[in-house]
């Protein structure tokens, strides 16, 4: 079972009357709300938290890509991931992901992901989202009805660029390249594990199953709402006669741990409500431009969000609604452990993307929750799926003798101050194996 | 008033689709906009009194799932000419287009400048003025559209939906599926900004051209009609009062009169 500590990197200073004074938190958000000097501290706080999660023993640390978005100040997750690759050496670097239809040419993603995989010593988990309509269509101007087609071509190009040993010509509809010659190449062969964030279209399920990619259901509606969708996914797995490895699926869940259930509400409620009330205030017209979704998906989907009266839904949610509705798993360690175990089994997932920092949560609360989780919840859930012990298709494979920058940086500093670096850390094969397990899988 | 009937048409490329055809007189090909076209279109039935009207249905707008055949401006332009060729005709046709259809018609007249007799552009899409950005139809909710598209939004809502009730989930789903196919296809030439650089080719239009605007058009406001007039050499304009973007539905008689006056010898 893999636990990824995920940070969306929200803007924490949206005003109290944000809903009333802004049409949307995304796409056309008032850019005057962004304060670059405030963000200087914020980026470092958020990256420190991700590094803290590595120290706490999380299997992975996760970043993603959003544009012009009040709950995500991370248009380029690769920049954050590069910083993390340099400051950590244990956790997988989960970039979930790069919207590959947005890069011209998408060979850029092949190159940058390869760089991240090489710098991190093979710790990259690579996400290839189609991208939300907000990001892909409205911020980056891609034509809705052609987005999926462009995505498919970008995927083909990237995978070939990683696989081929000789330069090749690529005559695509959206990309014509005479000399594709990816340099550098990733450490992980044939490629890093691929995670596909999706929202429930059958096309995405089939795409994941065809290639043995992880299907990552990333929503903020929690596990109870997610059950229907994951049930549909597992039905599709059976229909296509694929094995039912839990590694085929992952799920994002907001998690808040305190000493007691009461304390959880006391500590975290206001920040979670900030997220639901302000950060999810998206103009519905940006959520579903005609042509983005297939007809099949529209027929299967719920369209309530497009109705006038339902646009205000999140406004009236209370902490009780959020907890009882499964939007948030919150409470003391026992409560969280029990609910999470049930969730993991019910959804049949091999990876949890845990959302610990939400909304305007201050650093100390984020770390408090994270540490309690790491010490009192995670250990009991690590071995829920014994079959994953031997199924290594879904996670990264770091090299054992990778550079561990936190040590090399330390020894460089020591040399500058006259200390014998040999006295600081001796990284032996034994120690490496002890840190990462005998097969080098983290 | 003449009636139109639905026929099947197949282009030289092998793309099949519906068209509404009727009336008598010289050939007039009508290209509909992103809202689609119906057999009882009040403008077309009036034009059919004086012309043989051919109104093809664009891919994505009818029951045929042919929308992958058109992906960019050249695809639409040549599909337009293939449709013209598919309608048996003796003389050079009159080409009339509305909104997106007018954008395509203007492209057709730029590319094959000698293959038509006259051109009528009704509230044409296809131009962009930085200082006068037009509303983003693709980010609009169903209940917001009538306000932008009609002089009288209450009447407009009824005309657009055929009286369907959007508070009913099934009606909304039906609308959303049809809208996704129609507007998804239209988005290939209209999204995110309805400008595919016609301004580089528009000087080639050489046939008599009428540009018709709606005085209350919220999507292609009158300032755009002026730009079209200035861009197409020798063109004339006519504004329809108490009409928005969907002037063919809102003021069909006045629109028909403007067209007939221009086309009469």
Interface residues (C-beta under 8 A of the other chain):
Chain A: X27 X137 X138 X141 X143 X144 X145 X146 X283 X284 X285 X286 X288 X289 X290 X291 X292 X293 X295 X298 X299 X303 X304 X306 X307 X308
Chain B: X67 X71 X138 X139 X140 X141 X142 X143 X144 X166 X167 X169 X172 X173 X176 X177 X179 X180 X181 X182 X183 X184 X185 X186 X187 X188 X191 X192 X193
